[in-house]
Amino acid sequence: MRKILITSAGSGFTNNLIRDIQNSQISVHIVGTSSDKFALTRSLADKNYLIPRVDAGAAYIEAINRIVTEEQIDLIIPNNDVEVPPISAHRDQLNANTFLPSHETIELCQDKLTLNSQLAQNGIRVAQTYSLNSADEADEVFSRFERNDLLWCRMRKGSGSKGSLPVRDPDQLRFWVQYWRDMRGVPEDMFLLCEYLPGRDYAFQSLWKDGELVIAKTCERLSYLFGGTLPSGSSSTPQIGKLVDNPSVNEICTRSVLSVDRRATGMFCIDLKEDREKIPCITEINIGRFFMITPVFDSVGRHNIAELYLRLAFGEDVDVHVNERFSDVGSHETFLVREIDNEPAVLTADEIESSYISLL
């Protein structure tokens, strides 16, 4: 039996991925790692290790390699944005395989400003975006937008909509940047000011091998966990999502991946929102790891993306017909339903309707 190591064990991200692997047709022994001993108590891996934090530098990589040797690991899967870069950077020193994009592509995609510029240069629709060097530039940067009645402030790096906020004037932007600087130690030059995108919100999970798309599935985010209490009103973490096959989303996402890496390999998970003209715009590429909501992609249709990922990583052939590359979302309207402390559910519209007696 092959053995795999998955990082961030016990987190929602990794438990969801492990469930999907366990529900697949491929049998593996799973070793989990985390620097959080409390998270490890919730891990679904077969065996777990407590390791140093990523910012421990060499000690982190040494711990990973020790586990690889002792457990005879065949494949390492870093499953969060923090652990993808060091695993990628040290892939040649690790004694197990990875299935990651090139390190240069990872660095590009994890910098939202650099990614935005790269996509725009290739004629791909993105939100108009400018960086701030300091909060003192709020008025000047605001004035660069032709339509600035509502703009979007976000961080240059990070996930989960950290530091995001809709702003209506320079004073709000200035306060927000200074607040994060004073309360959280975030440098002022970490912030971006962007065109506000009011339309539909999509998550596009895609798997690639040597520049060829293997499969992709799309979920539209309909509502958000804690959306009513977050300052931004939204996040990348949906409470309700719906599987869709949107040709416009498929086209722009495929072009976006190839514009950053003609030899794309591994996972490219893309966030998009529609602009005021309902044109999908790329907002970020979560590279080298799975979406937290991967169950909605893996449990519907003929193909489990987690299984395909493992088979490709192990050098096996996979059977995905060209007509299935975007449309493997089942024949029924399907929703993802999530809530804190509940296991995510993937349900058809009929299953939802049959679960209650309506008095409406």
N, C-alpha and C positions, 0 to 999 in steps of 0.2 A: 504494500500500500504506500502510495506517495505521501509525503509529509509537507505541509505548508505552514508558514508562519504568517499570521495576520496581526498587525499592530493595532493599537487603540482598543484592545480587548475589553469587553464589558460595556463599551459605549453603544448608543443606539445605532450608530453607523455600522459598527462591526458585527453586533448581534444580528442585525438585519441581513448582512451579507452572509454570515455563517448559516442562518436559517435557509437562505436560498441555496447555498452549497449543499447543505444536508438534504434538501428536497430535490436535488438534481440526480442525474444518473451516473455521476462520477463519485467514486469513494476515495476520500482522503482523510488523513489524520491531521487535525488542526491544532496548532500551538499558538496561543495568544500571548501578547506582551502588552504591558502598560506600565506607566510610572505612577499610576493611581491605584493603591491597594484596595480602596473601596470599590472602584469600578470593576476590579478583577473578581470580586465576589459575585458579580452579575454575569460574568463571561460565559458564553455557550461553547467556548473552545474545549477540546478534549484535555488540554493541559495548559497551565498558565504560568507566566514568569513576571515578576516585578523587576523592572529595569530602571536605570537612570533616565532622567528627563532628556529631551533632545538637546536642550541648551547645555548639557554636561559635555558636549563635544565628543572627544575621542572615547570617553567612557560609555557613551550611548552605543557607538558603533562596535566597540569591543564586546559589550553585553550581547548585542544582536549576533555577532559572529560566534561567541561562545555557545549560544543556544543552537545556532545553525549546526555547529560541530557536534555538540552533545546529542541533539535530537535527529541528526542526519536530515536536515531540512532540504527539500528540493526546490522550493519556491518561496520568496518573500513578497508579501503584499502589504505595502504601506497604505493605510486607509484613512489618512487625514492630511490636510494641507501642510501641517507642521512636519510630518515625518516623511512625506514624499521627497523633499529636496535632499536631506542627508542620505537617505537610502539610495537615491539616484546618483548623488555625487560620489558615493563610495561603492557603487555597484561592482567595480572591478576588483575591489578588495574584499568583498563579501564572498563567502564560500557557498553561495546558493544563487540560483537564477532569479532574475526579476523580469517582469513584462511591462516595461515602462517606456514612455516616449523618451526622446533624447533629452539630455540634461539641459541643453540650450533652449529647447522648446518649453521645458518645465519652468525655467527661469523667466522666459518671455511671458508665459501665460499667467504666472503668479504675480506679475506686476500689471495692474489693471490699466495704468496709463500707457505703458509700452505696448500692451496688447491692443488697446484702443487705437493707437497710432498706426500699428502694423495693419490692422484690419481696414482702417480708413484709407491707407495708402493703396490697398488692393481693391478699392471700390466697394467695400462691404459696409452696409448701413450700420452705424453705431451712434450712440448718443453724443452730441457735441460736448466735449469735455475739456476742462482746463485745470491745471494744478495750481495750488497756492504755495508760495514760499513761506508766508506768514499770514496771521489773521489781519494784519494791517493792509493786505491787498484785497480785502473783501469788496470794497467799492469798485476798484478797478476791474477785478475779474467779473463781477456782476454785470458791469457795463458792456462786456464783450458779447453778451447774448442779446440777440434782436428781440426775443421774447423772454423776459425775465420776471414775469409775474409769479412764477413758481418754478424753482429749480431744485436739483437733488444734490445734496452733499453726501459724500461717501469716502471711505478710506481707500488708499491706493493698494493696500494689501490686506488679506484676511478674508474670512468667510462668515456666513450667518448674518449678513447685513450689519456687521459691527460698525458702529459709528455713523450709520446712515440716517438722514433726516431731510424731509422736504423743507425748504426755506423760501420765504417770500421777499426778504430784503437783506441787505448787507449786514445789518445789526444782528439778525438771527444767526447768520453764518459766522460772524465774528465771535459771538458768544459761544456757539457750539464748539468751534475749534479751540477756543481758550479754555472751555470747560474740560474737554478731553485732555488738553495739555496739563492743566492744573490738578485734575482729579485722578487721571489715569496714566499720566506720563507719556502721552502720545505726542510725538513731534508735530509741530504745526504744518510742516511740509509733507505730512502723510495724507493730507486731505485733498480731494478733488471736488470741483463743482461741475455738475453735469446738467444737460437738458433733461427735463422731467418727462418721463414716459408713462402716460396714463392708461395704456391699453392692457390687453390680455398678457398673462404671465406664464412662461413656459419653461419646463426643464427637459432637456434633450440629452439622453444618455446614449453614447455611441462607443462602439468597440472597433478598433482598427488594427490592421496588420500590413506593414510595409507599404503604406500609402493607399491601401484599399479598404473601403468601408466594409466591415463584416455585417454589422447590424446596428440599428438605432431605433429607439422607441421614445415617444414624447408624452409628457404629462402636463396638462394645463393646471396651474395652481388656482384654485377657486377661492380659498380662504386660508388664513394663516394661524398657526399656533400663537396665542397671545397677541394677535394682530390689533386687538382693541386697546391693549395696554402699552405696546411698544411706541416710542415717539415717532418712528417711521411709518407705523400703521401696517407694515408688511415685513416679510422676511423671506429667506430662501427655504424656510421650513413650513410646508403646507399642512393645514389641518384636513382639508378636503382637496383632492386632486382628481382629475379625469384623464384617462388615456385618450389620446387623439392622434390622428395622422394628418398633419397639416403640410401640404406641399411647399408652402412658402417657408415654413420653419425648416423643413428638410433641406431645401435648396441652400438657404443662407448658412446653415450650420455646416453642411458638407463643404461649401466653399471656404468657410472660415477655418476649418481644420486644415485643409490643404494649403491655405495661405500662410499658415504658421509652420507647417511641416509637411513637405511633399512625401516623406517617408513615415507618416504618422503610424505609430504602433502603440497599442494599449488603450486606456480609457480616456475619453474626452467628454466630460459632462458640461453641457453648455446651458447658461441661463440667458433668457431672452425676455424682452417686453416690447409690446407694440407702441409705436409713437402715435401722435394725434391723427395721422392718416392711416392707422391700423397696419403699418409696415413693421414686421418684426425686426428688432435691433438686438445685436449681441451685447450683453452687459458684462459677461465674464466667462472664462473657460476654466472649470475646476478639473485640473489635469492630473492624471495618474492614479485617481481613486474613484470609487463608486459614489453615486448619490446616496444620501441617507435613505431616500425613498425607493431604493432599488427593488424592494418586493413588488411594487406595482408593475415593474418592467419584467421581472423574472417569473412571476406566477401566472401571467396571461400570455396566450399565444402558444406557438409550437416550441419556441426557443427560450431557454433560461440563459440570460446574458452572463451570469456568474459562471455557469458551466462552460459556455463557449470560451470565456476568458481563460479558464483553467486548461481546457483542451489545447488552445493555441499556445499558452505558456509552456505546456509540456511537449510541444512540437507535433501535436496531432492535427489531422485535417478535420474541418467542420463542414456540415452540410446545411448551408443557408442559401436558399434560392434567391436570385437577384430580385425577384418580385416580393420577397419577404423582408428586404432590408429596412423598409420603413413601416410596413403595414402589418407586422406580426403583433397586433394589439387585440386579437380576439374578434369574435363576431357579434358580441354584445356590448352595449354601453357599460363601461367599467370604471369604478371609482376607487380611490384610495381614501380610507377613513382613519384618522389618527387622533389620539388624545394622550395626554400625559398619563403614565402608569398603565396604559392599555397597549397590548400588542397591536401593531398596525393590521388593519383588515383591508382586503381587496375584494370588492363586492360588485356584482352586476346591479343594474338599476332594478331588475325584478327582485333580486335578493333583498335589496334595501326596502322596497315597497312591501314585501311580505313579512317584514320583521316587526310590524306594529299594526295597531288598529287606529285608524285616523278618525278623529272627531272634528276635523276641519270642515 
